[in-house]
Amino acid sequence: MKKYDLVVVGGGLSGVGAAVAAARQNLKVLLIEKTNSLGGALSSALVFPFCPYKTWKTEEKPAKLLSGGLFTEMRERYAEKTGETVDINFDTEYFKFVLDDIVTEANIDLLLHAIVYDVKASERNLKSVMVATKAGSTEIEADFFIDTSGDGDLFYLAGCDYLLGREEDNLCQPMTTCFRLCGVDMEKYKEEIEGLQELYKKYVHEGKIKNPRENILIFGGLPDGMLHFNTTRIVKMDPTNPMDISIAEVNARKQIFEMVDFLKKNSVAFKNAVISSVASQIGVRESRKLKGEHILTSEELFDCVVFEDSIALGNYDVDIHSPSGTGTVMKRFDRRKFYSIPYRSLLPKEYDNLLVAGRCISATHEAQSSVRIMPICACLGEAAGTAIGIAKNTNTNTHTLDVKLLQKTLTDNGAQIY
C-alpha cells in the first residue's frame, strides 16, 4: 500500500489548486478524479464562462483582482498555449491540456477513473481511503486529506456534520446539463432572440415545454456561429442519490432535445444548427455542504466582513436557481466591493488532518450560491493545499497551524486575501 503526504479527492479547479499548492511545498501528493480529465465543472459539466472575479473600477479606485494565485497562473498558461488571453471566455478543451501540464510538472501522482468509496479513521485523523479502480479496489494511506469532490463525498464518508441543500427542506439548486449548438445564423439570432424568449415563456405556460426554467439561458463568447446553453433544469432531485442523478441525466437530455426542436421549428437562425457538444455529466450547483468551524452566511458576504483568517475573496451575486421549479433569485452584490472567506469554513470540526475546498465548504444555502463559482473554487483549493503544506512542514495540524503564515504564503504566491 502506497502512502502519501496528501491525498486530494476531486480533480476540479479546486482539486488542482490544492494538489499543486501542496506539491510545490515538497509534499508527495496523489490527486484522485472520477472522470477522464481534470477541470471538474469546467471540463465534464461544460460550465462556461467564468463568473466575475474582479471589482469594478471607479474614479477613485482601479479594478481589484479577487481571484489570483494559481487561478491567474492557469489563465496565463492558457494564453501561452493558445495565444488568447482569458477574461471570462475560454476554450474548454484547451483548458484540459493546461491543467494536465500544471499537475504533471508538479510531480503529482494522478489517478483518473477512480472513485473513493470508504475511509478508515482513528480518533481525529483519517488514515486511508478505499478507492475503486479498473483493477479493483485499493487502499491508499496519507498523513493529510483534502475533499474537493464538489459533493463532499470524502467528508460524508468520514462522518462529518453537513447540510444537504437549503435548510428548510434539503432541496438543492437544480442540476443542469449544458450543451452547445453550432451553425447558428448569428445575425438572425440577434433579430429573433427576444421573440423566441416570449414564445418559450408562452409554451411553458401552456405546458408545451416541460422544462420548468423561466427563460432560455444562452451565452456567446464562442467561435462564430456557436452558442452555449445553460438552460436545462432538473428540480427536486438529490445529486447525492444514485437513482436521482441517473434519472436527472436522462431527463436533462430530453430537455435538450425539446429545446433544440423548439428552436429549429420556430426560428430561422437555428434552422441549420446542429448539436456540437453535450456535457459528459450533468452539472451540480449544490449538494452537501460541510458544517465546519465557521458556517459562512450571506449576511457576512453583503456586510463585506473581513475575517481575521481570510484566505480568499469574491463578489459574485447570491444566485439561486429555484430548487423547486421556475424562477431565479439574484441578490446583486455591489461590484465595487468584495467579501472574504475564512479558513475556518474549510475546516471540519471532527478531524485534525482534513480540509474541504470548492463548492462544498461550510456555508449556508444562500452564501454557497455565491462562493460556488469556478474562480473562487480554484482559490479555495490553493488555500487548502497551502495550509496542508504548512501543517506538514511545521509538524502541526489543520487546527493548530499558523494561520498568519498561511496568509503570508498565499499572498507571496499572488493570492488575494484582503
N, C-alpha and C positions, 0 to 999 in steps of 0.2 A: 504494500500500500504506500503510495507516494504522499509525502507531506509537504505542505506549502506554508509560507508565512501568511498568505492571504488567499482566500477563495472568494471571488466575486460571482454572484449568481444573477445573470441577466446581462446581455450584451448590447443594450441600447446606448444612447449617448451618455446616460448617467453611468452605466457599467464600464464603458470605455474610459470615461473620465476618471472613475475610481481606480481601475486597474492600472492605467498609465501613471497617475499621480503617485500611487504606491510603488510601482516598479522603478520609477525614477528616484526613489529613495532607497534603492538597492534591496527591495523585498522580492522574494520569489513568489510570483503571482500566477494563479490559474483563473481564467475567465471562462465561465460556462454559459453557453447560449443554446436555446432550444431549437432555433431555426438554422438556416444555412448561411446566414450573413450577419454582420454587425450593423447596428443602427436602430434596431427596435422599431418604434413607431415610424421613424423616417423611412426605413427600408421595407419592412414586412407589411406595415399597415398603410404605406404610401401617404403618410401625413405630410402636408405641404400647404403653404410655405412656412418659414419660421415666423412666429409671432414677434411683436416688437420687443427689443432688448436694449433700448436706449431711451433717455429722456428727450423731450422736445427742446430745441434750443429756443432761447428767448433773447430779448435785447440785453438783458443783464447777464445771462449765463449761456455758454455753449452747450451743445448736447452732451450728455454724460453717458458713456458706455456702462451698461449694467451687467452684462454677461461677457466677461473677459477670460483670461487664463487659457485653459485648454480649448474652450469653445472658439476663442479667437484663433488659436493655432489650427484648429480644424478648418476654419474658413480660409485661412491663409494657405494652407496646404492644398485645399480645393482650388484656389486661384492659381497656384503654381502648376497644378496638374492640368487645368482646363484653359487657363488664360482668361478666365472670367471671375470677377470679384463676386462675393456673396454678401448681399444685404439681407433680403428675406427670401429671394428666389434661388433655386439651385436645381441641379440635375441629380435625381435620386441615385441613379446607377453609378455615377462618378463618385458620389459620397461614399459608397461602399468600398471603392478602391482606397480612398483616403483613410478610412477607418482601419482597413486591413494593414496599411503601411504603418500607421501610428502604433498599433498594437504589436506587430511583429518586430518593429525596430526597438521596442522597449523590452524585447526578450520575454514577453508574456506567453505562457502556455495557453493555447486556445482550444477549447473543447466545444465543437458545434454538434448539432443534432443530439443534444443531451439534456435530460430533464432530472432535476433534483426531486426526489420523492420521499425522502425521510432524513432525519437527523439523529445524531447521538449527542447527548449533553451530560455534563456533570456539574451539579450545583449552578453557578452563574457563568459557566463557559460552555459554548458549543465546542464539540470535539471533532466531529466529522459530518459529512453529508453523504448520503447514498444517492448514486446517480445512475439512471437508466440510459444505456447506450446501445449501439448496434451490436456490440459484443456481449451484451448482458449488463448486469448491474456491477458497480464498483464502488468501493468506499474510499473517500478522499479526506484526509485529515488536514487541519490547518490551525495556526495559532489565532487567526482572526478571520472574520467573515463580513461581507457586505451584501445586503439584499438590494439589488437594483432590478428586480424581476418585474416591476410595474404593479403586479397583483399582490405583492407581499408574500409570495409563496414560501420563502425561507422563514420569515418571522412567524408565519402561520404554522408551519411545521414545527417550529421551535416552541410554540405555545405562548407567544407574546399576545398581549392585550391589543385589540384592534376594533375598528369600526368599519362596517360594510355599508357603502353608500351614504345616504343622508340619515340624520339622527332619528327622525320621527318614524320612518318606515323601512329603512335599509334599502330603499330603491336607489340604484346608481344612475348616473347620467347615461343616456342612450349610447349604444355601440353603433359604429358607422363603418361600412366598407367603402373606401374611396375608390374612384375609378377615373379614367381619362378617355376622352374622345378626340380623335384626330380627323382631319378632313373637313373641319368646320369652316364655312364661309364667314370670316370674321366681320366683314362689313355688314352683311345681312344680320349677323348675330347682334351687332350693336343696335340695329334698327328694330329688331324683333324682341329683344330680351324683356322689355317692360311688359309688352303684351303677353308674352309667354308666362311671365310670373303671375299675371292676373288670371290667365286661363288655368294655370296649375292650381291656384287657390280655389277657383270655381269647381274644378274637377274633384279636389279634396273634399269640398263642402258637399258635393253631390254623391260622394262615395265612389267615384270612378277611378280615383287614385287611392291606393291602400296605405302608402307611406304617410305617417302622421305629421311629418315635418311641415312647418307653416309656409315655407317658400323653397325655391331651388337655390342651394348654396354652391356658387361657382367661383373658381379662381383662375385668373390668367397668369401671366408671367412665365409661360412655357413657349416652346417653338411655335411659330406662326401656324395657325390652324388647329392648335391643340388647346383644350380646356380641361381643367381639373375639377372634379365634382366631389364635394364633401357633404353629400345630401341625403344618403340613406339614413334611416333612423329606426333602430330596434330598441323598443322600450320594455320595461318591466321584466327584463331578463337579468340573471345574475352571471356576470362574467367569470365567476369562480366556480360555477356549477357546470360540470362537463356536458350534461344534456342540454342545458340552456344555451351554452355557447355554440354547440353543434347546430341547434335549431336556428340560432341567430345568424350563423354563417350562410345557411341555405336561404333564409328569408331575406337577408340583405341582398343576395344575388338576384332574388326575384324582384326586389325593388329596383335594382339596376336595370334589369330588362324592362320593367314597367316605365322607368324614366326615359330610357333610350327610345322605346316605342312611342311614348308621348311626344318626344322632341321630333322624331322623324315624321310623324303623322301631322304635326301642327306647325312645322317650321321649314322655311326654305333653307335657312342657314345650316340645318342639320340633315338635310336630305341625303347627302353623300357621306355623312360622318360614319366612322366605324370605331368600335371599342379598341383602343390601343393598349390598355392595361387595366387590370383589376388587382387590388391589393391581395397579396397571398394570404393574409389573415385579417380578420375584422379588427377595426381599431377600437380600443377600450379607453374611454376618458377617465373612468373612475371605477374602483372596486374596493379592495381592502385598503385601509389607511391605519398606520400604526397609532396606538395611543401611547406616546412616548413621554419623556420627561417634560416636554412642553407641547401642548396642542395649540398650534398656530390658528388664530381666528381672523376673520375678515375685518373685524373692528381694528385689530392691530395693523392690518395692511393699510386701511384707509386713514388711520391715525399716523401712519409713517413712523411707527415705533422703531427706534434704533436700538436693537438688542445689544447688550454688553458682549454676548457671544455670537454676534452676527458673522455668518460665513458665506452669504450670497445675497444678491439684490434682485429686485424686479419691479415692474409697474404695469403688468398686464391687468386687464379688467377682470372682475368677477364675472365669469362667462359660463352660465349654467343652462345647458340644453335640457329641456324638461324631461325628468326621469319617467313621467307618467303619460306623456302624449305630445301634444303640439306646444309650440312656444319656446322662446329662448330668453332667459333673464340676463341682461347685460347691465351691470353696475359699473359705470365708466370710472376709470381711475384718472386722476389729473396727471397727464403725461409729463408735466414739468417737474413732478415729484417722483419719489420711489420709496419702496419699503425694504426692510431687511428680513432675513430668515435666520433664526437662531440655530446654533449647533445642537441644542437640546432637542430640536424637532427631528433630528436624525438618530436620536439616542433612545433605544428601548430601556425600559425600567428593569427588565428581567435579567439582562446579560451584560457582562463586562468586556466581551470581545466581539460584539455585533453592532454594526451600524446599518442604517436604512437610508437610501437615497433615491431620487426620482419622484414620480408622482404618488408614491405610496408612503411619503413621510407623514409625520404626526401633524395633522391639520384637520380642521372642520370641513364639512362638505363645501361650504362657501369659499373658504380660503384655498382649498385644494384646486378649485376651478380656476384659480389664478396662477398658482405656482406650478401647475402641471405642464406648462409649455416646454418645448424641447431645449431652448437656450438655458432656461433656469435649471432643468434637469441635468444638463451637462455640468453646470457649475456645482450643483449639489453633489454629483458624483465625484468631482475633483476634490471637493471639501472632505468627503468621506474617505477617499483614498489617501489624501494628505494626512488626515487625522490618524489613520491606521499606521502609516509610515512613522509618524512621530511616536505613537504609542509603542510600536515595536522597537524603535531605535533608542527610546529613553526608558525602556523597561517599565512602562506604565500600562494602563488600560483605557478603554473608551470613556470611563467615568472619571479617571484621575489624571489624564493627560493635560499638558499645559495649553490651555485654550489660546492664551496670548501668543505662544509660539506657533500654534496652528494658524492664527490670523496673520502673523508676520510672514510665515512661509507662503501662505496663499497670495498675499499682496506682493511679495518678492517675485512670485511667478506670474504676476499680471492679473490675478483675480481681483474682482471688485467686491468689497465687503462693507464699505461705509459711503 
